[in-house]
């Protein structure tokens, strides 16, 4: 590590050009349909090139893709929290920085990964050459290996200066430890904490088709596409398409999009997106009162998060279902622990999960009535119509609910004689300070009061029968299933998804010049039956997704900057 420049000196100073990685493209796709995606789409200017921090899930996915699942599973990676912006951590990553305190655990993880990759068990698989002797430096073999793995980690070819430095670090480390593979591990761990790896940076080049304009270079385009569709770095085939210039043609881009979008790897991206959109990282710190909810164990917390993602992936990818039907579907997946919450016997398969479909008479249907949403937006010891209503408005409908005034005395709303949440919350409607916001949230949450703070079904609260009838934006319903149907039919549901998905894809806020483009996406999404894979395909094949303008930095200068 001593040979790698200090983080503070390196973090603002890298960019690169060109890569030569062998690969082959043999897919036959429907080129005409790819071209048609671009016809009639509104013209946008995009936004300046950017730099954003990898997410923890992207980091681990890259490690798995390059080094294998066993290496990724053995890694203890812990990223510092990133501020959520416009509803997404992925957008906040554009302003995230790696501080000395957050770099230390990343350095530990980097050394752990590098040592595992180059230990006696794995080195023969990963290193394509053998040193002349294991206790002396071999720059030829080191260069061969580091150029290969460096191109995958940096998502572009190493510059001559970068490769020279890494080979030198490996060689000097051999002299210190008397072990060629220890030297390679030193260089690999250095790359894993470098800004070239930890940050997704975009490079521009002159656009030959538009005078005085700039475009993403092939490698930046490959990264934008790969992190969107696979939540990971580009593979060899995509990097080869970047090097050859194929990504700049509709047909070449279409080939890669179709190859990627029909791969099972698109599941990891969909899971990462919904994990972000639905704020499922809150499950990492969720706790319930074990006396009140003894069945809601730490394992159930983990399973509730996984259950939501399994339902989403099954419905949207495996079944190619209408996105709106996620809120009325009776299909779910249960683990043994969740079976206790749902009061259902669950045997489970080898990994502890089994598919299940609630009967028509069941009070449960859709994501809102799963243990995940119900427990996420509740207090540790009781349910919360306000939190549930706000959670639905903000995360699923993209509507802003103002925070309560700082001088509000919550104690004044706790009526000891009130037996149900409906009775307790009625006071909100009488206080003009609270009435406006609580009208947005409480009426929704009341419909879910048949489920306690752990998501368990109940008919009464404190001996009083619960009345779940309510309304959403003027649509009245009798119970939670009626709420699910009202959410399914609410036009804000699909426009919210499109807005969030496009922001997630580009890693930034939607620019004013892109408003018509996003409206166009919403229209295409509707006409296509609200199928998520079709929406991914339209975005990935569009000109707008890759459109960019030149920022303050000179891309030609940055492209020649060393490590």
Secondary structure, DSSP 8 states (H G I E B T S, - for coil): -TTS--HHHHTT------------------HHHHHHHHTT------EE--EEE--HHHHHHHHHHHH-HHHHHH----------BTTBHHHHGGG----HHHHHHHHHHHHHHHHHHTSTTTHHHH-SS--S-TTS--HHHHHHHHHHHHHHHHTS---HHHHHHHHHHHHHHHHHHS-HHHHHHHHHHHHHTSHHHHEEE--EEE-TTSTT-EEE-HHHHHHHHHHHHHSS---HHHHHHHHHTGGGSHHHHHHHHHHHHTSTTHHHHHHHHHHHHTTGGGGGG----TTT-TT--HHHHHHHHHHHHHHHHIIIIIS--BGGGGGT--EEEE-HHHHHHHT------TTS-EEEE--TT-S--SGGGSHHHHHHTS-SSS--HHHHHHHIIIIIS--------TT--GGGG--TT--SHHHHHGGGGG-HHHHHHHHHHHHHHHTTTTB-TTS-B-SEETTEE----EEETTEEESSHHHHHHHHHT-HHHHHHHHHHHHHHHHTS---GGGHHHHHHHHHHHHHTTSBHHHHHHHHHH-SGGG-EE--SS-HHHHHT---
